[in-house]
Amino acid sequence: MARTAEEIAAVLRDRIQSGELQPGDRLPTMDALADEYEVNRQTARTALNLLKNEGLVEYKGGRAGTVVRERPAARMVRSRGMERDNLGYYSGANVQHWRLIEGTQTEVTTEPIPADIAGYLGIEPGTPVVARKRANGDPEVPAHRQLTDSWLHPEAVAAVPVIAGSSGLGGIYDRIEEHFEQPILWEEEITAINPSPDEAAALLLPPGVPLLRVIRTSTVKVDGRPLVVEVNDIRMSAELFSVRYPMTRKGAARWPVQPASADFYTS
C-alpha cells in the first residue's frame, strides 16, 4: 500500500533516532524510496525534505546523496550571571573571551521596535527606538556565536545620550549606572524560536535547528518607579548551547521542610 510523505519520513526518522542509521550513513535514494513505498519521486523527495527541515539529514550532492547529519555530541552549557573584568560586564565566565565576529562591528540604528520587545519596555509597538546590534563569538570556534540586539528605552536615551553612540569604556551599562547612581537589576527569560533566513546565515545554522533565545531586561528606579532602560535580545543555536542555573529554595521549601499532608495526584 502506498504511503504518504509523512509516513515515509516517520519510518526513516525512527531508524535515525533508534541509532539504526548513524551519522554519515546514506539514506535510500528517491528512486529506492519510490519503489519501496509504491509512491512517485515527488512524494519521496517530500519525505526527505521533511527530515532535512528537521535537521536530521543533509544533502551532500552527487553520489553521496542524502546522509544522516552529524550533530554535536554535547551542548556548551551557558552559565548565566553578570560578571566583570577590565572591559566591563559580561554574562558568564565561559564567554568572557568572546569578541565581535571578524569583519563585523556594532551597528547602532534607530528603527521601529518589534511588538514583543516593545512589551518589555512598556512602549507602543513600532515606536522608533535606538538599537545596538552585534554578532559575538568564540574566535577559536567559528560555529560558537550569538546575535545580540540591545533595544534602548527612549527615556534612557534622553537621560544618557551617550548610550546611543560610542559609549566609552565599560559600555552602556557603566554609563547607565553612573548616571542613575545605582546598580542595574537584570532579569532573564529563556525561550526558543525558529530563525529567520538572515539569522540562520549569520549563526551558520543548518536547516531545522531552532534558536535558543534569552531576553534580558535592565531595570533602574527613576523617581521611585522601575524603568526598563534596555532589553537585550540574545539568540544562539539551540543545538550547540544550553542554559543551566541553580534552583533556589524559597518559602516553605527552605530546609528543613514540613511533611507533606496531601496527595498531589488525588487532591
Backbone as CSV, one residue per row, in Angstrom:
resi,resn,N_x,N_y,N_z,CA_x,CA_y,CA_z,C_x,C_y,C_z
1,MET,0.843,-1.189,0.000,0.000,0.000,0.000,0.884,1.247,0.000
2,ALA,0.519,2.209,-0.838,1.302,3.442,-0.937,1.261,4.200,0.384
3,ARG,2.365,4.845,0.710,2.479,5.640,1.931,2.491,7.123,1.583
4,THR,2.151,7.961,2.561,2.298,9.403,2.396,3.738,9.792,2.694
5,ALA,4.101,11.018,2.307,5.446,11.515,2.602,5.689,11.542,4.097
6,GLU,4.672,11.914,4.861,4.811,11.976,6.323,5.059,10.593,6.916
7,GLU,4.396,9.574,6.369,4.586,8.214,6.870,5.984,7.696,6.529
8,ILE,6.452,7.993,5.328,7.803,7.570,4.951,8.835,8.264,5.830
9,ALA,8.641,9.566,6.044,9.561,10.315,6.904,9.562,9.751,8.319
10,ALA,8.400,9.317,8.808,8.306,8.777,10.172,9.125,7.489,10.297
11,VAL,9.083,6.641,9.252,9.858,5.397,9.283,11.352,5.707,9.325
12,LEU,11.776,6.624,8.460,13.198,6.973,8.416,13.634,7.676,9.700
13,ARG,12.761,8.503,10.229,13.071,9.209,11.488,13.291,8.217,12.619
14,ASP,12.433,7.212,12.692,12.586,6.191,13.730,13.921,5.455,13.572
15,ARG,14.320,5.195,12.345,15.592,4.496,12.116,16.786,5.354,12.546
16,ILE,16.648,6.665,12.372,17.718,7.574,12.791,17.754,7.694,14.309
17,GLN,16.591,7.905,14.900,16.550,8.135,16.342,16.867,6.875,17.145
18,SER,16.619,5.700,16.552,16.940,4.441,17.241,18.420,4.110,17.143
19,GLY,19.128,4.801,16.238,20.543,4.513,16.051,20.819,3.506,14.954
20,GLU,19.759,2.997,14.328,19.960,2.064,13.217,20.728,2.752,12.089
21,LEU,20.355,4.000,11.814,21.090,4.829,10.870,21.959,5.792,11.655
22,GLN,23.257,5.717,11.452,24.213,6.529,12.193,24.594,7.784,11.401
23,PRO,25.143,8.801,12.091,25.633,9.985,11.377,26.577,9.594,10.247
24,GLY,26.326,10.161,9.078,27.133,9.849,7.906,26.566,8.751,7.042
25,ASP,25.635,7.940,7.590,25.029,6.871,6.799,24.151,7.468,5.693
26,ARG,24.183,6.825,4.558,23.401,7.296,3.420,21.978,6.775,3.506
27,LEU,21.006,7.643,3.221,19.612,7.233,3.165,19.298,6.665,1.788
28,PRO,18.219,5.895,1.676,17.826,5.408,0.352,17.603,6.574,-0.607
29,THR,17.892,6.357,-1.870,17.665,7.384,-2.884,16.168,7.595,-3.081
30,MET,15.821,8.674,-3.792,14.410,8.917,-4.086,13.813,7.768,-4.894
31,ASP,14.598,7.265,-5.852,14.085,6.143,-6.654,13.851,4.915,-5.786
32,ALA,14.779,4.647,-4.861,14.631,3.479,-3.988,13.428,3.631,-3.070
33,LEU,13.241,4.814,-2.533,12.078,5.055,-1.669,10.783,4.944,-2.465
34,ALA,10.790,5.485,-3.673,9.593,5.410,-4.507,9.210,3.963,-4.792
35,ASP,10.207,3.130,-5.072,9.925,1.708,-5.343,9.468,0.983,-4.081
36,GLU,10.163,1.232,-2.964,9.849,0.508,-1.728,8.454,0.823,-1.216
37,TYR,8.061,2.093,-1.317,6.778,2.508,-0.731,5.681,2.732,-1.769
38,GLU,5.969,2.406,-3.026,4.973,2.491,-4.104,4.419,3.908,-4.232
39,VAL,5.347,4.864,-4.312,4.968,6.268,-4.449,5.765,6.859,-5.616
40,ASN,5.394,8.086,-5.998,6.165,8.751,-7.042,7.387,9.452,-6.440
41,ARG,8.271,9.924,-7.319,9.509,10.559,-6.862,9.231,11.825,-6.049
42,GLN,8.173,12.557,-6.406,7.874,13.787,-5.676,7.525,13.487,-4.222
43,THR,6.775,12.429,-3.980,6.445,12.048,-2.604,7.696,11.648,-1.848
44,ALA,8.577,10.898,-2.509,9.841,10.506,-1.871,10.701,11.728,-1.571
45,ARG,10.734,12.683,-2.513,11.515,13.906,-2.299,10.948,14.688,-1.108
46,THR,9.626,14.770,-1.016,8.995,15.486,0.093,9.346,14.847,1.427
47,ALA,9.381,13.513,1.466,9.737,12.813,2.706,11.151,13.173,3.147
48,LEU,12.090,13.166,2.209,13.473,13.517,2.540,13.584,14.984,2.960
49,ASN,12.819,15.852,2.306,12.858,17.271,2.670,12.303,17.513,4.071
50,LEU,11.320,16.718,4.472,10.795,16.844,5.833,11.900,16.585,6.852
51,LEU,12.681,15.546,6.618,13.778,15.221,7.536,14.878,16.280,7.467
52,LYS,15.113,16.825,6.283,16.107,17.882,6.143,15.681,19.121,6.921
53,ASN,14.403,19.462,6.828,13.898,20.644,7.541,13.917,20.460,9.057
54,GLU,13.941,19.212,9.501,14.049,18.929,10.936,15.497,18.910,11.406
55,GLY,16.433,19.018,10.470,17.848,18.998,10.834,18.408,17.614,11.043
56,LEU,17.688,16.578,10.615,18.148,15.201,10.829,19.064,14.720,9.718
57,VAL,18.869,15.213,8.513,19.667,14.757,7.379,20.142,15.962,6.587
58,GLU,21.100,15.729,5.704,21.565,16.777,4.809,21.917,16.176,3.466
59,TYR,21.748,16.969,2.428,22.036,16.508,1.073,23.465,16.866,0.725
60,LYS,24.274,15.868,0.425,25.682,16.076,0.119,25.928,16.273,-1.372
61,GLY,24.964,15.867,-2.199,25.120,16.020,-3.629,25.819,14.838,-4.266
62,GLY,25.583,14.672,-5.560,26.267,13.612,-6.306,25.999,12.222,-5.764
63,ARG,27.034,11.403,-5.767,26.888,10.025,-5.305,26.678,9.919,-3.802
64,ALA,27.110,10.938,-3.077,26.951,10.898,-1.612,25.480,10.911,-1.227
65,GLY,24.665,11.622,-2.000,23.233,11.653,-1.749,22.868,12.323,-0.435
66,THR,21.794,11.824,0.189,21.304,12.359,1.454,21.799,11.476,2.591
67,VAL,22.432,12.085,3.597,23.019,11.328,4.699,22.492,11.837,6.033
68,VAL,22.609,10.998,7.048,22.260,11.412,8.410,23.269,12.476,8.850
69,ARG,22.754,13.578,9.343,23.626,14.696,9.680,24.359,14.463,10.996
70,GLU,25.635,14.825,10.991,26.440,14.777,12.218,25.944,15.870,13.142
71,ARG,25.644,15.519,14.380,25.138,16.509,15.334,26.076,16.569,16.536
72,PRO,26.104,17.714,17.226,27.014,17.845,18.373,26.749,16.781,19.422
73,ALA,27.832,16.200,19.943,27.689,15.174,20.981,27.191,15.784,22.289
74,ALA,27.544,17.041,22.539,27.132,17.710,23.775,27.015,19.202,23.510
75,ARG,26.153,19.833,24.255,26.000,21.276,24.136,26.952,21.983,25.100
76,MET,27.334,23.180,24.727,28.077,24.025,25.652,27.076,24.648,26.614
77,VAL,27.272,24.440,27.902,26.365,24.984,28.912,26.702,26.455,29.135
78,ARG,25.729,27.308,28.906,25.926,28.734,29.113,25.519,29.094,30.541
79,SER,26.494,29.379,31.378,26.182,29.829,32.731,25.626,31.244,32.641
80,ARG,24.685,31.558,33.487,24.070,32.877,33.436,24.362,33.611,34.738
81,GLY,24.792,34.824,34.615,25.138,35.655,35.759,26.043,36.768,35.257
82,MET,25.895,37.955,35.795,26.711,39.068,35.350,28.025,39.085,36.115
83,GLU,29.119,39.087,35.356,30.455,39.172,35.923,31.156,40.386,35.319
84,ARG,32.386,40.639,35.761,33.038,41.872,35.341,34.551,41.685,35.256
85,ASP,35.146,42.300,34.226,36.598,42.374,34.132,36.974,43.800,33.740
86,ASN,38.182,44.005,33.255,38.615,45.372,32.966,37.895,45.989,31.769
87,LEU,37.162,45.164,31.016,36.388,45.686,29.890,34.967,46.061,30.282
88,GLY,34.522,45.589,31.449,33.156,45.858,31.882,32.419,44.575,32.195
89,TYR,31.083,44.611,32.077,30.253,43.458,32.408,30.251,42.426,31.273
90,TYR,30.110,41.156,31.661,29.870,40.090,30.694,29.033,39.022,31.388
91,SER,28.286,38.258,30.598,27.299,37.341,31.186,27.778,35.898,31.118
92,GLY,28.622,35.495,32.073,29.055,34.112,32.166,30.515,33.930,31.827
93,ALA,31.224,33.205,32.693,32.671,33.054,32.536,33.068,32.361,31.242
94,ASN,32.202,31.470,30.714,32.605,30.739,29.512,32.471,31.558,28.231
95,VAL,32.027,32.814,28.330,32.016,33.677,27.141,32.838,34.950,27.374
96,GLN,33.634,34.945,28.422,34.431,36.141,28.715,35.351,36.512,27.551
97,HIS,35.859,35.498,26.854,36.819,35.740,25.776,36.154,36.017,24.436
98,TRP,34.811,35.960,24.371,34.135,36.178,23.099,34.328,37.616,22.633
99,ARG,34.405,37.800,21.335,34.598,39.122,20.742,33.652,39.275,19.556
100,LEU,33.635,40.462,18.981,32.873,40.664,17.758,33.347,39.692,16.684
101,ILE,32.396,39.145,15.919,32.755,38.276,14.810,33.621,39.065,13.838
102,GLU,34.694,38.433,13.372,35.630,39.110,12.484,34.900,39.704,11.282
103,GLY,35.196,40.951,10.989,34.577,41.627,9.852,33.277,42.320,10.176
104,THR,32.837,42.253,11.446,31.591,42.927,11.844,31.897,44.020,12.852
105,GLN,30.917,44.830,13.121,31.028,45.854,14.150,29.644,46.079,14.758
106,THR,29.595,46.751,15.888,28.307,47.078,16.487,27.589,48.083,15.600
107,GLU,26.354,47.731,15.216,25.544,48.604,14.369,24.535,49.336,15.247
108,VAL,24.593,50.660,15.241,23.647,51.460,16.017,22.641,52.074,15.051
109,THR,21.366,51.731,15.231,20.315,52.208,14.338,19.155,52.765,15.147
110,THR,18.289,53.481,14.488,17.007,53.875,15.059,15.937,53.287,14.159
111,GLU,15.106,52.418,14.713,14.107,51.723,13.907,12.894,51.370,14.746
112,PRO,11.767,51.057,14.073,10.548,50.696,14.810,10.787,49.451,15.661
113,ILE,10.351,49.497,16.884,10.601,48.385,17.791,9.584,47.270,17.558
114,PRO,10.038,46.003,17.508,9.102,44.880,17.350,8.123,44.809,18.517
115,ALA,6.958,44.252,18.245,5.905,44.220,19.257,6.317,43.458,20.511
116,ASP,7.022,42.318,20.343,7.351,41.527,21.526,8.374,42.237,22.414
117,ILE,9.305,42.980,21.813,10.280,43.729,22.605,9.636,44.960,23.222
118,ALA,8.718,45.596,22.487,8.044,46.793,22.993,7.332,46.518,24.306
119,GLY,6.791,45.304,24.434,6.076,44.964,25.657,6.958,45.020,26.887
120,TYR,8.223,44.617,26.758,9.145,44.664,27.891,9.471,46.104,28.291
121,LEU,9.564,46.981,27.287,9.893,48.381,27.582,8.667,49.200,27.967
122,GLY,7.483,48.631,27.736,6.263,49.351,28.085,5.966,50.502,27.145
123,ILE,6.336,50.357,25.852,6.053,51.395,24.873,5.268,50.792,23.716
124,GLU,4.735,51.631,22.849,3.914,51.172,21.745,4.762,50.456,20.687
125,PRO,4.277,49.316,20.185,4.984,48.663,19.079,5.133,49.620,17.905
126,GLY,6.265,49.547,17.244,6.507,50.420,16.108,7.118,51.757,16.466
127,THR,7.253,52.053,17.773,7.894,53.296,18.191,9.359,53.287,17.747
128,PRO,9.838,54.353,17.119,11.257,54.390,16.747,12.135,54.448,17.994
129,VAL,13.031,53.491,18.130,13.936,53.466,19.275,15.353,53.149,18.784
130,VAL,16.325,53.443,19.637,17.721,53.141,19.331,17.992,51.664,19.609
131,ALA,18.617,51.000,18.656,19.001,49.599,18.822,20.488,49.462,18.524
132,ARG,21.159,48.698,19.360,22.578,48.399,19.167,22.675,46.909,18.856
133,LYS,23.170,46.567,17.651,23.156,45.184,17.189,24.581,44.718,16.900
134,ARG,24.865,43.491,17.316,26.203,42.953,17.076,26.160,41.422,17.017
135,ALA,27.205,40.861,16.424,27.401,39.410,16.390,28.670,39.098,17.155
136,ASN,28.533,38.307,18.221,29.679,37.915,19.045,29.985,36.443,18.840
137,GLY,31.212,36.061,19.146,31.528,34.649,19.046,32.897,34.309,19.596
138,ASP,33.150,33.002,19.618,34.432,32.474,20.063,35.403,32.536,18.884
139,PRO,36.498,33.270,19.001,37.427,33.371,17.869,38.065,32.045,17.485
140,GLU,38.013,31.040,18.395,38.622,29.735,18.116,37.626,28.714,17.579
141,VAL,36.318,28.976,17.728,35.295,28.015,17.299,34.277,28.761,16.435
142,PRO,34.407,28.706,15.117,33.558,29.511,14.235,32.059,29.340,14.467
143,ALA,31.620,28.121,14.814,30.183,27.886,14.981,29.644,28.455,16.281
144,HIS,30.523,28.756,17.247,30.079,29.286,18.534,29.923,30.794,18.427
145,ARG,28.690,31.207,18.202,28.422,32.624,18.017,27.000,32.944,18.438
146,GLN,26.736,34.216,18.633,25.402,34.653,19.010,25.128,36.028,18.424
147,LEU,23.838,36.315,18.239,23.385,37.637,17.833,22.809,38.340,19.051
148,THR,23.148,39.613,19.217,22.685,40.375,20.374,22.142,41.715,19.907
149,ASP,20.840,41.924,20.133,20.209,43.204,19.817,19.822,43.885,21.124
150,SER,20.363,45.070,21.343,20.106,45.836,22.560,19.171,46.983,22.214
151,TRP,17.938,46.933,22.743,16.925,47.952,22.466,16.841,48.903,23.661
152,LEU,16.976,50.192,23.417,17.076,51.182,24.482,15.789,51.995,24.621
153,HIS,15.340,52.139,25.859,14.136,52.931,26.116,14.405,54.395,25.755
154,PRO,13.472,55.053,25.042,13.679,56.463,24.684,13.972,57.356,25.882
155,GLU,13.373,57.044,27.032,13.619,57.849,28.231,15.068,57.709,28.697
156,ALA,15.623,56.494,28.558,17.016,56.276,28.936,17.957,57.010,27.979
157,VAL,17.644,56.997,26.694,18.479,57.697,25.711,18.439,59.199,25.946
158,ALA,17.253,59.723,26.310,17.139,61.158,26.585,17.963,61.540,27.813
159,ALA,17.994,60.641,28.808,18.730,60.938,30.042,20.229,60.737,29.869
160,VAL,20.605,59.726,29.061,22.022,59.381,28.880,22.289,59.279,27.370
161,PRO,22.390,60.396,26.666,22.514,60.362,25.202,23.700,59.562,24.693
162,VAL,24.764,59.449,25.490,25.962,58.773,25.012,25.711,57.296,24.707
163,ILE,24.692,56.683,25.296,24.451,55.260,25.052,23.925,55.009,23.641
164,ALA,23.539,56.081,22.942,23.077,55.949,21.564,24.232,56.058,20.575
165,GLY,25.455,56.158,21.075,26.604,56.278,20.191,27.778,55.494,20.727
166,SER,28.953,56.095,20.668,30.140,55.470,21.231,30.112,55.685,22.735
167,SER,29.810,54.612,23.475,29.502,54.755,24.901,30.724,54.751,25.800
168,GLY,31.918,54.526,25.248,33.133,54.621,26.041,33.450,53.364,26.836
169,LEU,34.496,53.445,27.666,34.957,52.298,28.436,33.844,51.760,29.328
170,GLY,33.677,50.441,29.292,32.647,49.810,30.119,31.301,49.703,29.435
171,GLY,31.087,50.449,28.348,29.845,50.324,27.590,28.636,50.971,28.230
172,ILE,27.471,50.646,27.683,26.248,51.341,28.088,25.868,51.060,29.540
173,TYR,26.185,49.857,30.058,25.801,49.566,31.436,26.547,50.460,32.419
174,ASP,27.819,50.717,32.163,28.557,51.631,33.041,27.966,53.036,32.984
175,ARG,27.615,53.493,31.773,27.076,54.844,31.639,25.722,54.959,32.344
176,ILE,24.908,53.908,32.230,23.585,53.934,32.881,23.746,53.973,34.400
177,GLU,24.624,53.111,34.940,24.808,53.080,36.398,25.435,54.381,36.904
178,GLU,26.333,54.957,36.132,26.931,56.235,36.539,25.879,57.334,36.591
179,HIS,25.027,57.390,35.582,24.032,58.468,35.533,22.978,58.315,36.629
180,PHE,22.448,57.106,36.776,21.353,56.921,37.737,21.867,56.635,39.144
181,GLU,23.183,56.481,39.283,23.830,56.284,40.579,23.224,55.127,41.365
182,GLN,23.087,53.998,40.690,22.528,52.789,41.310,22.888,51.591,40.444
183,PRO,22.880,50.392,41.030,23.161,49.196,40.236,21.957,48.818,39.371
184,ILE,22.245,48.332,38.189,21.188,47.807,37.324,20.684,46.485,37.887
185,LEU,19.384,46.276,37.821,18.781,44.983,38.162,18.523,44.237,36.859
186,TRP,19.145,43.064,36.708,18.962,42.277,35.493,18.039,41.090,35.741
187,GLU,17.260,40.754,34.724,16.391,39.579,34.775,16.351,38.967,33.378
188,GLU,16.335,37.632,33.318,16.343,36.966,32.021,15.165,36.010,31.869
189,GLU,14.719,35.899,30.644,13.659,34.972,30.256,14.190,34.143,29.087
190,ILE,14.013,32.833,29.146,14.579,31.938,28.142,13.453,31.257,27.364
191,THR,13.585,31.284,26.041,12.594,30.639,25.196,13.289,30.124,23.945
192,ALA,12.514,29.683,22.972,13.082,29.199,21.712,12.218,29.679,20.562
193,ILE,12.842,29.989,19.434,12.126,30.427,18.246,12.799,29.816,17.011
194,ASN,12.086,29.862,15.900,12.692,29.471,14.631,13.457,30.662,14.062
195,PRO,14.622,30.430,13.481,15.403,31.544,12.957,14.857,32.076,11.647
196,SER,15.084,33.371,11.423,14.825,33.934,10.099,15.964,33.502,9.175
197,PRO,15.801,33.640,7.866,16.915,33.300,6.963,18.193,34.073,7.283
198,ASP,18.067,35.350,7.627,19.252,36.146,7.959,19.920,35.639,9.233
199,GLU,19.117,35.264,10.236,19.684,34.746,11.485,20.377,33.402,11.244
200,ALA,19.744,32.546,10.446,20.347,31.240,10.154,21.691,31.406,9.453
201,ALA,21.765,32.365,8.527,23.018,32.594,7.806,24.095,33.159,8.733
202,ALA,23.710,34.118,9.572,24.684,34.750,10.466,25.222,33.782,11.510
203,LEU,24.383,32.835,11.955,24.771,31.902,13.004,25.241,30.552,12.451
204,LEU,25.319,30.435,11.124,25.787,29.202,10.480,24.908,28.012,10.851
205,LEU,23.602,28.231,10.929,22.689,27.178,11.362,22.305,26.257,10.214
206,PRO,22.396,24.945,10.403,21.837,24.012,9.421,20.310,24.101,9.441
207,PRO,19.641,23.672,8.370,18.170,23.663,8.376,17.621,22.849,9.543
208,GLY,16.533,23.331,10.112,15.849,22.599,11.175,16.344,22.872,12.572
209,VAL,17.383,23.700,12.742,17.919,23.980,14.078,17.268,25.257,14.623
210,PRO,16.590,25.182,15.761,15.951,26.378,16.325,16.947,27.262,17.067
211,LEU,16.471,28.430,17.422,17.279,29.360,18.202,16.937,29.252,19.677
212,LEU,17.960,29.259,20.508,17.792,29.487,21.937,17.780,31.001,22.111
213,ARG,16.742,31.525,22.713,16.586,32.978,22.833,16.554,33.373,24.301
214,VAL,17.419,34.307,24.662,17.471,34.841,26.022,17.119,36.323,25.949
215,ILE,16.046,36.693,26.629,15.647,38.100,26.707,16.064,38.619,28.077
216,ARG,16.987,39.574,28.091,17.454,40.147,29.359,16.988,41.584,29.472
217,THR,16.345,41.904,30.592,15.925,43.275,30.851,16.856,43.915,31.867
218,SER,17.098,45.210,31.683,17.935,46.006,32.589,17.050,47.087,33.193
219,THR,16.917,47.082,34.514,15.970,47.974,35.182,16.670,48.836,36.221
220,VAL,16.277,50.114,36.257,16.693,51.030,37.323,15.445,51.707,37.862
221,LYS,15.583,52.391,38.963,14.461,53.143,39.512,14.635,54.622,39.193
222,VAL,13.562,55.216,38.698,13.536,56.645,38.387,12.367,57.265,39.137
223,ASP,12.681,58.183,40.055,11.633,58.806,40.893,10.788,57.750,41.594
224,GLY,11.439,56.689,42.037,10.756,55.656,42.804,10.042,54.599,41.979
225,ARG,10.025,54.759,40.674,9.333,53.766,39.827,10.359,52.982,39.016
226,PRO,10.093,51.700,38.772,11.026,50.906,37.961,10.934,51.302,36.494
227,LEU,12.078,51.417,35.853,12.126,51.728,34.433,13.041,50.718,33.746
228,VAL,12.474,49.971,32.806,13.299,49.070,31.993,14.013,49.933,30.966
229,VAL,15.314,50.134,31.177,16.059,51.038,30.313,16.568,50.351,29.053
230,GLU,16.659,49.017,29.109,17.193,48.286,27.964,16.658,46.864,27.943
231,VAL,16.434,46.348,26.743,16.099,44.939,26.550,17.153,44.346,25.615
232,ASN,17.786,43.275,26.061,18.831,42.603,25.294,18.257,41.309,24.731
233,ASP,18.169,41.220,23.424,17.606,40.062,22.740,18.770,39.226,22.195
234,ILE,19.053,38.104,22.859,20.214,37.270,22.549,19.733,35.982,21.889
235,ARG,20.301,35.652,20.712,19.924,34.420,20.014,21.163,33.610,19.691
236,MET,21.035,32.303,19.859,22.136,31.378,19.599,21.557,30.019,19.207
237,SER,22.394,29.133,18.721,21.943,27.812,18.296,21.479,26.987,19.486
238,ALA,20.244,26.475,19.403,19.746,25.592,20.462,20.363,24.205,20.375
239,GLU,21.047,23.913,19.266,21.730,22.631,19.123,23.115,22.670,19.760
240,LEU,23.729,23.858,19.796,25.087,23.990,20.317,25.134,24.430,21.771
241,PHE,24.064,25.084,22.245,24.101,25.688,23.581,22.889,25.303,24.419
242,SER,23.108,25.250,25.716,22.017,25.125,26.679,22.284,26.117,27.806
243,VAL,21.299,26.308,28.647,21.429,27.227,29.785,21.193,26.444,31.062
244,ARG,22.071,26.634,32.031,21.936,25.943,33.312,22.013,26.963,34.447
245,TYR,21.185,26.768,35.449,21.216,27.668,36.600,20.738,26.912,37.834
246,PRO,21.166,27.316,39.017,20.743,26.614,40.235,19.301,26.941,40.579
247,MET,18.607,25.964,41.153,17.255,26.188,41.662,17.369,26.584,43.135
248,THR,16.733,27.665,43.489,16.800,28.149,44.864,15.575,27.691,45.653
249,ARG,15.791,27.412,46.919,14.682,27.050,47.799,14.039,28.328,48.343
250,LYS,12.715,28.408,48.227,12.005,29.604,48.675,10.843,29.213,49.572
251,GLY,10.484,30.136,50.452,9.318,29.929,51.299,9.367,28.635,52.068
252,ALA,8.259,27.855,51.977,8.150,26.608,52.731,9.079,25.521,52.204
253,ALA,9.734,25.753,51.045,10.676,24.769,50.518,12.045,24.877,51.182
254,ARG,12.248,25.882,52.046,13.530,26.002,52.746,13.680,24.858,53.749
255,TRP,14.901,24.361,53.840,15.185,23.215,54.704,15.295,23.662,56.160
256,PRO,14.782,22.872,57.130,14.041,21.614,56.957,12.597,21.874,56.538
257,VAL,12.052,20.962,55.754,10.693,21.139,55.250,9.704,20.406,56.143
258,GLN,8.435,20.810,56.061,7.366,20.140,56.783,6.874,18.930,55.992
259,PRO,6.488,17.849,56.651,5.960,16.682,55.922,4.759,17.056,55.077
260,ALA,4.668,16.449,53.893,3.506,16.692,53.012,2.236,16.154,53.691
261,SER,1.124,16.830,53.458,-0.143,16.441,54.101,-1.232,16.110,53.104
262,ALA,-0.919,16.098,51.794,-1.918,15.804,50.787,-1.261,15.067,49.626
263,ASP,-2.054,14.317,48.845,-1.566,13.601,47.670,-1.776,14.465,46.442
264,PHE,-0.678,14.815,45.789,-0.750,15.707,44.619,-1.676,15.168,43.538
265,TYR,-1.684,13.826,43.336,-2.395,13.240,42.215,-3.875,12.994,42.480
266,THR,-4.309,13.099,43.724,-5.720,12.853,44.022,-6.392,14.059,44.648
267,SER,-5.606,15.074,44.998,-6.224,16.265,45.645,-7.007,17.073,44.636
